[in-house]
């Protein structure tokens, strides 16, 4: 079990002055260690863990061709911030989620992973009203309705490149479904910002629903088609069991993430949409008990996921493809645990400071 004495002083540790930084570093590292203990020992998945062999090659492309190349202009004057993004190892995250994709098919997935990182951080310190334009134009670029040049959003060219890469492997119909999931992500992000602006907590149920969208897993789940090369009919994607499995996958990643990111969320005033903090606020319980309730909710959804996976309906000629698709979905869960607990992004000393991000957003 965690030493929650240290978790209870997270807010203090993330607001340390320069003079006490040494003490803060030790405190944060100790609390992080205890958080990792909970995640490693209690959040368990009965699924295999594989890793794409092209991870190192795509990470090199991410760092040298994208972060320090095509998208250098975003943070050209801030090499330290670019270094933090490199340390997030987005290609290695994607490698756990898409372990069998070929090099060519893996590339757009890695570009999407970097986009989610940049987009999250750029607009986490924005206001809800600004997200509407970003939302509309991002969807329009992805659907091919406007070009990157016609858009006025900073990441328009990244999305245009992503669209062209995806079209090599999936049809426009799949792009539209993928884009609808990107739209859900923006809706969740906007809702988060509204709660943050009002400094108001949603209910636990409301928080779970908005985090289901803002966690931005739905778009990645659609891209299993890119990895396998098998395009499932729309009626399968709309089947209630398949939709429920995707919902559960989003919940499970979120429950894991909330425990992992408590330090980061308190530091950036994002507690209003962290499920653990919402549970703590709503029930007026300790952070320890809120984490354990988060774990209970996680385990309930995991049980349902495993049950549905083991008793899928009959999809006729598509049965083997659907079984395989759900199998790939399950590896996202085990893969996220395997890679994310090794990342520094959720350590208060490693993720980009809110001030840095807000200053850059105002300059764009």
CORTANOR-V885224 format. One record per helix or strand. SS is the DSSP state (a for helix, b for strand). FROM is the first residue (numbers start at 1). LEN is the number of residues. If there is no record, write none. Layout:
SS|FROM|LEN / SS|FROM|LEN
//
This chain:
a|4|4 / a|10|4 / a|18|25 / a|55|16 / a|72|3 / a|79|9 / a|90|8 / a|103|22 / a|128|16 / a|156|11 / a|172|27 / a|204|11 / a|218|5 / a|224|5 / a|234|4 / a|240|21 / a|262|6 / a|271|3 / a|275|9 / a|287|24 / a|316|25 / a|354|10
//
